[in-house]
Amino acid sequence: MSTSTEVPMTNTLLDRAGAISGVVFTIGLFLAAGDGSHAYDPARAAAGMWSIALAVPFVAYVSSVLDRGDRNDAWLTRVAVTSGTAGIVVKMISEVPELGAHRAGVGDTGQMHEVLDAMSGGATVICLASLAIFCTAVAVSALRTSSLPRWLGIGAAVTAICLAVNSVFLSADFVPAFLLFMLWCLCTGVHLLWATRRNRVGAAHHTAAPAHSPN
């Protein structure tokens, strides 16, 4: 009598979805935002909104990866998922003033436009603080447990420092630290996506050999 063990497809698909959400978040938001010089476009705005929204499951997935390797200090993963989600939510809120200006027919000049534009930029700066805490929690957990490669842990630490510094400049019109955060998310998403494929192939090799029964 022979037996076979199936590789769990559900977990693999969910892991891939979590990793892909980070990749789509960064690429989609980068393409939707462009250089920021274009006029308001509802299609671009919707693409940007959904791209930012996809960062929420990515934050949750990264936190779950950390949780698998850091059972002793699970509170770090709770800090990661809550602070990361908070930062992403604030970033989504930063899109509201631009949408409001479009719906109200506010032009590209005038005091009202300047106020709404300042609100949008201010919300983006504010979100950096929560994202800095997220990256700090990821860095500490990853470097302690190797739940992520060391280079990603160091990258998270560097990103956390840059986010924290950038968040202090509340009047800043340019937020390079958020671009660095997006780059880290892209690298992490690609790595985790590759890891799910590698784990899938490895599990298939281990379970492919049939068990032989005595005659």
C-alpha positions in Angstrom: 0.0 0.0 0.0 1.4 3.4 -0.9 0.7 6.8 0.6 1.4 10.3 -0.7 1.4 13.7 1.0 0.2 16.8 -0.8 2.0 20.1 -0.5 -0.4 22.6 1.2 -1.5 24.8 -1.7 -3.6 27.2 0.4 -0.7 28.4 2.5 1.5 28.8 -0.6 -1.1 30.8 -2.5 -1.8 33.0 0.5 1.9 33.6 1.0 2.3 34.5 -2.6 -0.6 36.9 -2.4 0.9 38.6 0.6 4.3 39.0 -1.1 2.7 40.2 -4.4 0.7 42.8 -2.6 4.0 44.5 -1.6 5.3 44.4 -5.1 2.1 45.8 -6.6 2.0 48.5 -3.9 5.3 49.9 -4.8 5.2 49.6 -8.6 1.5 50.7 -8.8 2.0 53.8 -6.5 5.2 54.8 -8.4 3.5 54.7 -11.8 0.3 56.4 -10.5 2.1 59.2 -8.8 4.6 59.8 -11.6 6.7 63.0 -11.1 3.8 64.8 -9.5 3.6 67.4 -12.2 0.5 66.1 -14.1 -3.0 67.3 -13.6 -5.5 65.4 -11.4 -6.6 62.2 -13.2 -9.3 60.1 -11.6 -7.9 56.9 -13.1 -4.4 57.7 -11.8 -5.9 58.6 -8.4 -7.9 55.3 -8.2 -4.8 53.3 -9.2 -2.8 55.1 -6.5 -5.5 54.6 -3.9 -5.6 50.8 -4.5 -1.9 50.6 -4.6 -1.6 52.2 -1.1 -4.4 49.9 0.1 -2.4 46.8 -0.9 0.3 47.9 1.5 -2.1 46.8 4.4 -2.0 43.1 3.6 1.7 43.3 2.8 2.3 44.8 6.3 0.2 42.0 7.8 2.1 39.4 5.8 5.5 40.7 6.8 4.4 40.7 10.4 3.3 37.1 10.1 6.7 36.1 8.7 8.3 37.7 11.7 5.9 36.0 14.1 6.9 32.6 12.8 10.5 33.2 13.9 10.0 35.3 17.0 7.5 33.5 19.3 9.3 34.7 22.5 8.7 38.4 21.8 5.5 38.3 19.8 4.7 41.8 20.9 7.2 43.1 18.3 5.1 41.7 15.5 2.0 43.3 17.0 3.9 46.6 17.0 4.9 46.0 13.4 1.4 45.3 12.1 -0.3 48.1 14.1 2.2 50.8 13.3 2.6 49.8 9.7 -1.2 49.8 9.2 -1.5 53.1 11.0 1.1 54.7 8.7 -0.5 53.3 5.5 -4.0 54.6 6.7 -2.6 58.1 7.2 -1.0 57.9 3.8 -4.4 57.0 2.3 -5.9 60.0 4.1 -3.3 62.2 2.4 -5.1 61.6 -0.9 -8.4 63.0 0.5 -7.6 66.7 0.0 -6.7 66.2 -3.7 -9.9 64.3 -4.2 -11.9 66.9 -2.4 -10.4 69.7 -4.6 -11.3 67.7 -7.7 -14.9 67.1 -6.6 -15.3 70.7 -5.5 -13.9 72.1 -8.7 -11.0 73.9 -7.0 -8.5 75.1 -9.6 -4.7 74.6 -9.6 -4.1 78.0 -8.2 -5.4 80.1 -5.3 -5.4 80.0 -1.5 -7.8 77.1 -1.3 -5.7 74.9 -3.5 -2.6 75.8 -1.5 -4.3 74.8 1.8 -5.5 71.5 0.4 -2.1 70.8 -1.1 -0.5 71.6 2.3 -2.9 69.2 4.0 -2.0 66.4 1.6 1.7 66.9 2.1 1.4 67.3 5.8 -0.4 63.9 6.1 2.3 62.3 4.1 5.0 63.6 6.5 3.0 62.5 9.5 2.7 58.9 8.3 6.5 58.6 8.3 6.6 58.4 12.1 4.4 55.3 12.2 6.3 53.7 9.3 9.6 54.4 11.2 8.2 52.4 14.1 7.1 49.6 11.7 10.6 49.4 10.1 12.3 49.5 13.6 10.2 46.5 14.8 10.9 44.6 11.6 14.6 45.3 11.8 14.9 44.3 15.5 12.9 41.1 14.9 14.6 40.1 11.7 18.1 40.7 13.0 17.4 38.7 16.2 15.7 35.7 14.5 16.8 35.7 10.9 13.2 35.5 9.9 14.2 37.8 7.0 17.7 37.9 5.4 20.2 40.0 7.2 20.4 42.5 4.4 16.7 43.2 4.6 17.0 43.6 8.4 19.8 46.1 7.9 17.8 47.8 5.2 14.8 48.1 7.5 17.0 49.7 10.2 18.4 52.2 7.7 14.9 53.0 6.4 13.6 53.5 9.9 16.3 56.0 10.7 15.6 57.9 7.4 11.9 57.9 8.1 12.4 59.2 11.6 14.6 62.0 10.5 12.4 63.0 7.6 9.3 63.0 9.9 10.9 65.8 12.0 10.8 68.2 9.1 7.0 68.9 9.2 7.2 71.5 6.5 9.1 69.4 4.0 7.6 69.3 0.5 9.8 66.3 -0.5 9.8 63.0 1.4 12.8 60.9 0.1 12.4 58.5 3.1 9.0 57.4 1.8 10.7 56.5 -1.5 13.3 54.5 0.4 10.4 52.8 2.3 8.8 51.8 -1.0 12.2 50.5 -2.3 12.5 48.3 0.8 9.0 47.0 0.4 9.7 46.1 -3.2 12.9 44.2 -2.3 11.1 42.5 0.6 8.1 41.5 -1.6 10.3 40.1 -4.3 12.4 38.1 -1.8 9.3 36.7 -0.1 7.8 35.8 -3.4 10.9 34.0 -4.4 11.0 32.3 -1.0 7.5 30.9 -1.4 8.4 29.5 -4.8 11.6 28.0 -3.4 9.8 26.5 -0.5 7.1 25.1 -2.7 9.7 23.4 -5.0 11.6 22.0 -1.9 8.4 20.6 -0.4 7.4 19.0 -3.7 10.7 17.3 -3.9 10.4 15.9 -0.4 6.9 14.6 -0.9 7.2 13.4 -4.5 9.0 10.1 -3.7 6.4 7.3 -3.3 6.3 5.1 -0.3 6.8 1.4 -1.1 4.9 -1.3 0.6 6.2 -4.9 1.2 5.0 -7.5 -1.3 
